[in-house]
Amino acid sequence: MGRAFEYRKASKLARWDKMAKTFSKIGKDIAIAVKAGGADPESNPALRRCIQNAKGANMPKDNVERAIKKASGADAEHYDEITYEGYGQGGVAFFIECTTNNPTRTVANVRAIFNKFDGNLGKNGELSFIFDRKGIFTIDKSLITIDWEDFEIEMIDGGAEEIDSDDEEVMITTAFEDFGAMSHKLDEMGIEAKSAELQRIPNNTKEVSEELFNINMKMLERFEEDDDVQNVYHNMEIPADFI
């Protein structure tokens, strides 16, 4: 079982079920995609991916259309994409991706959360060696209509590094540079992914005591509650009962 798959399964906790937060996150992704490549998903792969992810999150079509229209207007909100890196309890590394219209507010909030849980906000770039940026595609298993071995061959041809599955879903992991190739391969096969994202997967993990694990999880949840935070990654060892 691949590292990305383990962390994907481990993230299926109650905190990911906060629908309003998910819709807000997708709305910001749409705003950035529209600003960078326009409002037509046919000519804007990033926007097409956002719409795909919105469907996977059961975001209403009207919400998506409003987000695109708002992002296309003259008074569209401007967002900066900013990352922060630091350490939690027991030397666990945290990588935080933010999308914000007020960087001063965002860095103050991130620093305050680290401080509250006796963590440390570090310098950008010092944790880049711990995380590999990967393409993560999640597919409804029922959409696969060809023989499994043939499907695997097609995915490898599209740049798959790992192919993992359970009873409901298949997760494809690619190198960062193969993200576009895999998107094209799935389009070619007529398979619409439930989600297609770039994620940061730890290349090594840190084992901590149950007490420190719980403290770090509380800090993680606090980060995820912040409106400016899009994604939080860590390299903490995941207990078996979380997977």
C-alpha positions in Angstrom: 0.0 0.0 0.0 1.4 3.4 -1.0 2.3 6.2 1.3 -0.1 8.6 -0.3 -3.0 6.0 0.0 -2.3 5.6 3.7 -2.5 9.3 4.3 -5.5 9.7 2.1 -7.4 7.0 4.1 -6.2 8.5 7.4 -7.6 11.9 6.5 -11.1 10.5 6.3 -12.0 11.8 9.7 -14.9 14.0 10.9 -12.9 17.2 10.4 -13.0 16.7 6.6 -16.8 16.6 6.7 -17.1 20.3 7.3 -19.0 21.1 4.1 -18.9 24.9 4.3 -15.1 24.9 4.7 -14.7 22.5 1.7 -16.9 24.8 -0.5 -15.0 27.8 0.6 -11.7 26.1 -0.3 -13.0 25.1 -3.8 -14.3 28.6 -4.3 -10.8 30.1 -3.7 -9.3 27.5 -6.0 -11.8 28.6 -8.7 -10.9 32.2 -8.2 -7.2 31.6 -8.7 -7.8 29.3 -11.7 -10.1 31.9 -13.4 -7.6 34.7 -12.8 -4.8 32.6 -14.2 -6.5 31.1 -17.2 -10.0 32.5 -17.8 -13.5 31.4 -17.2 -13.8 28.8 -19.9 -13.1 25.3 -18.5 -12.6 23.9 -22.0 -9.5 26.1 -22.4 -8.5 26.2 -18.7 -7.4 22.8 -17.3 -7.0 24.2 -13.8 -10.6 25.4 -13.8 -11.8 22.1 -15.2 -10.0 20.4 -12.3 -11.7 22.7 -9.8 -15.1 21.9 -11.3 -14.2 18.2 -11.1 -13.3 18.5 -7.4 -16.5 20.5 -6.8 -18.5 17.6 -8.2 -16.6 15.1 -6.0 -17.4 17.2 -2.9 -21.1 17.5 -3.9 -20.9 21.2 -4.3 -24.1 22.5 -6.0 -23.7 23.5 -9.6 -25.2 26.9 -8.8 -22.4 27.5 -6.3 -19.8 26.7 -8.8 -21.3 28.9 -11.5 -21.5 31.8 -9.0 -17.9 31.3 -8.0 -16.8 31.4 -11.6 -18.9 34.5 -12.4 -17.6 36.3 -9.2 -14.0 35.5 -10.1 -14.6 36.8 -13.7 -15.9 40.2 -12.5 -14.0 43.5 -12.3 -14.4 43.5 -8.5 -13.1 39.9 -8.1 -11.3 39.2 -4.9 -7.5 38.9 -5.2 -5.9 36.0 -3.4 -2.2 35.2 -2.7 -1.0 31.6 -2.4 1.4 31.4 0.5 3.0 28.4 2.3 4.3 28.1 5.9 6.5 25.5 7.4 7.2 24.6 11.0 7.3 21.9 13.7 4.8 20.6 16.1 5.4 18.4 19.3 8.0 15.7 19.0 9.7 17.2 16.0 6.8 16.5 13.6 7.0 18.6 10.5 4.0 20.7 9.3 3.6 22.2 5.8 0.7 24.6 5.5 -0.8 25.9 2.2 -2.8 29.1 2.5 -4.9 31.2 0.1 -5.5 34.7 1.4 -6.5 38.2 0.7 -4.6 39.4 3.7 -1.1 37.9 4.2 -0.5 39.9 7.4 -3.5 38.4 9.1 -2.7 34.9 7.8 0.9 34.7 9.1 -0.3 36.1 12.5 -2.9 33.4 12.7 -0.5 30.6 11.7 2.1 31.8 14.2 -0.5 32.0 16.9 -1.6 28.4 16.4 2.0 27.1 16.4 2.6 29.1 19.6 -0.6 27.8 21.3 0.5 24.2 20.9 4.2 24.8 21.7 5.2 24.4 18.1 7.6 26.6 16.0 7.0 28.5 12.8 10.1 28.0 10.7 11.6 29.5 7.5 10.1 28.7 4.1 12.1 26.0 2.3 13.6 24.3 5.3 11.1 21.4 5.2 11.0 20.9 1.4 13.2 17.8 1.7 10.7 16.1 3.9 7.7 16.3 1.5 7.4 15.1 -2.1 4.8 16.9 -4.3 2.6 14.4 -6.0 -0.5 14.3 -8.2 -3.3 12.4 -6.5 -6.3 11.2 -8.5 -9.3 9.6 -6.8 -11.6 7.5 -9.0 -14.9 5.8 -8.3 -14.1 2.1 -8.8 -17.5 1.5 -10.6 -16.3 3.7 -13.5 -13.6 1.2 -14.4 -15.1 -1.0 -17.1 -12.0 -2.7 -18.5 -10.0 -5.6 -17.0 -8.0 -4.5 -14.0 -4.7 -5.5 -15.5 -5.5 -3.5 -18.6 -6.5 -0.6 -16.5 -3.2 -0.7 -14.6 -1.2 -0.8 -17.8 -3.1 2.3 -19.0 -2.5 4.1 -15.7 1.3 3.3 -15.8 1.3 4.6 -19.4 -0.2 7.8 -18.0 2.5 8.2 -15.5 1.2 6.3 -12.4 3.7 5.6 -9.7 1.3 3.9 -7.4 -2.2 2.4 -7.9 -4.1 1.6 -4.7 -7.7 0.7 -4.2 -10.4 -0.3 -1.7 -13.9 -1.5 -2.3 -15.1 1.9 -3.5 -12.2 4.0 -4.8 -9.0 3.8 -6.7 -6.2 6.2 -6.0 -3.6 7.0 -8.5 -0.3 8.7 -7.5 1.9 10.4 -10.0 5.0 12.5 -9.9 4.4 16.3 -9.9 5.5 16.6 -13.6 3.2 13.8 -14.7 0.0 15.4 -13.3 -1.0 16.8 -16.7 -0.3 13.5 -18.5 -2.5 11.6 -16.2 -5.3 14.1 -16.5 -5.1 13.6 -20.3 -5.0 9.8 -20.0 -8.2 9.8 -17.9 -9.9 12.1 -20.3 -8.9 9.9 -23.1 -10.4 6.9 -21.4 -13.6 8.8 -20.6 -13.1 8.5 -16.8 -13.9 11.5 -14.7 -12.0 11.6 -11.4 -13.8 12.4 -8.2 -10.8 14.6 -7.3 -7.5 15.5 -8.9 -5.1 17.4 -6.6 -1.5 18.2 -6.0 -0.6 17.1 -2.5 2.6 16.9 -0.4 3.4 13.4 0.8 6.0 12.9 3.5 9.0 10.8 2.4 9.7 9.9 6.1 7.6 9.8 9.1 8.0 10.6 12.8 6.7 8.4 15.5 5.5 10.2 18.7 3.8 9.2 21.9 0.0 9.0 22.2 0.0 12.2 24.2 2.0 14.2 21.6 0.0 12.6 18.8 -3.2 14.0 20.3 -1.6 17.5 20.8 -0.5 17.6 17.2 -3.9 16.4 16.0 -5.5 19.3 17.9 -3.1 21.7 16.3 -3.8 20.2 12.9 -7.5 20.7 13.4 -7.0 24.3 14.5 -5.1 25.0 11.3 -7.8 23.4 9.2 -10.5 25.6 10.9 -8.7 28.8 9.8 -10.4 30.3 6.7 -7.1 31.1 5.0 -5.7 27.6 5.3 -6.3 25.4 2.2 -4.3 22.3 3.1 -2.1 21.0 6.0 0.4 18.3 5.6 2.5 16.6 8.3 4.9 13.6 8.6 3.6 12.2 11.9 3.3 8.4 12.0 -0.3 7.4 11.5 -1.7 4.8 14.0 -3.0 1.7 12.3 -6.6 2.2 13.5 -6.7 5.6 11.6 -6.1 3.8 8.3 
